Amino acid sequence: MRHGIGMTDSDSTPASKSSLENAMLDILARPGAKTLSPPELAHAMSPGDDWHSLLVPIRKAAVALARSGRLVIYRKGKPANPNDFRGVYRLGLPRHD
């Protein structure tokens, strides 16, 4: 959510969105990756200095993945509503306990 306006699925192109989503899920599925912050994901995808440009697309992809149940957005260690969260957050795969 930016300036009180919710994000929509049309904010990015379908091809780039799905490859970004797949990259995020692949990184989160790595052994030892419980939850990661958006900057940690961005560094994993683009180890150089150009990771900052991935932060907004990561947030948009995280919202879409959370809405479909494929990812969980955490705020203060608890699952957050993907349609209404602010501030610092982490991303993780759904747990199947």
C-alpha positions as CSV (number, residue, x, y, z in Angstrom):
1,M,0.0,0.0,0.0
2,R,1.5,3.3,-1.0
3,H,-0.1,6.6,0.1
4,G,-3.3,4.9,1.1
5,I,-3.8,3.3,-2.3
6,G,-3.8,-0.5,-2.5
7,M,-1.6,-2.3,-5.0
8,T,-3.2,-4.1,-7.9
9,D,-2.0,-7.1,-10.0
10,S,-1.8,-4.8,-13.0
11,D,1.1,-2.9,-11.5
12,S,3.7,-5.1,-13.3
13,T,3.9,-7.2,-16.4
14,P,2.8,-10.8,-16.1
15,A,6.0,-12.3,-17.4
16,S,8.3,-10.4,-15.2
17,K,6.0,-10.8,-12.3
18,S,5.9,-14.6,-12.5
19,S,9.7,-14.9,-12.8
20,L,10.1,-12.6,-9.8
21,E,7.6,-14.6,-7.8
22,N,9.3,-17.8,-8.8
23,A,12.7,-16.4,-7.8
24,M,11.4,-15.3,-4.5
25,L,9.8,-18.7,-3.7
26,D,13.0,-20.5,-4.8
27,I,15.1,-18.3,-2.4
28,L,12.7,-18.8,0.5
29,A,12.7,-22.6,-0.1
30,R,16.5,-22.8,0.4
31,P,17.6,-24.8,3.4
32,G,17.9,-22.5,6.4
33,A,15.8,-19.7,5.0
34,K,13.0,-19.3,7.5
35,T,11.9,-15.7,6.8
36,L,13.7,-13.0,4.8
37,S,13.4,-9.3,4.6
38,P,12.8,-7.6,1.2
39,P,16.5,-6.3,1.1
40,E,17.8,-9.8,1.9
41,L,15.7,-11.2,-1.0
42,A,16.9,-8.4,-3.3
43,H,20.5,-9.0,-2.4
44,A,20.0,-12.7,-3.2
45,M,18.6,-11.9,-6.6
46,S,21.0,-9.1,-7.5
47,P,24.2,-9.4,-5.4
48,G,25.7,-6.2,-6.9
49,D,24.7,-2.6,-6.1
50,D,21.5,-2.6,-8.2
51,W,19.3,-4.4,-5.6
52,H,17.4,-1.3,-4.5
53,S,15.3,-1.3,-7.7
54,L,13.8,-4.7,-6.7
55,L,12.2,-3.5,-3.4
56,V,8.9,-2.2,-4.8
57,P,8.5,-5.2,-7.2
58,I,9.3,-7.6,-4.4
59,R,6.5,-6.0,-2.3
60,K,4.0,-6.2,-5.1
61,A,4.9,-9.8,-5.8
62,A,4.7,-10.6,-2.1
63,V,1.2,-9.2,-1.9
64,A,0.1,-11.3,-4.9
65,L,1.7,-14.4,-3.5
66,A,0.2,-13.9,0.0
67,R,-3.2,-13.4,-1.5
68,S,-2.9,-16.7,-3.3
69,G,-1.6,-18.5,-0.1
70,R,1.8,-19.3,-1.5
71,L,3.7,-16.9,0.8
72,V,3.2,-15.3,4.3
73,I,3.9,-11.7,5.1
74,Y,5.1,-11.2,8.7
75,R,4.9,-8.1,10.8
76,K,6.4,-8.3,14.3
77,G,6.6,-12.1,14.0
78,K,2.9,-12.5,13.2
79,P,1.1,-13.1,9.8
80,A,-0.1,-9.8,8.4
81,N,-3.0,-9.0,6.2
82,P,-1.5,-8.7,2.6
83,N,-4.1,-6.0,1.7
84,D,-3.2,-3.7,4.6
85,F,0.3,-3.7,6.2
86,R,2.9,-1.1,6.7
87,G,6.5,-0.7,7.9
88,V,9.1,-3.4,8.3
89,Y,8.1,-6.9,7.2
90,R,9.5,-10.3,6.5
91,L,8.5,-12.9,4.0
92,G,8.3,-16.7,4.5
93,L,6.7,-19.8,3.0
94,P,3.5,-21.1,4.6
95,R,4.2,-23.5,7.4
96,H,2.7,-27.0,7.2
97,D,2.9,-28.2,10.8
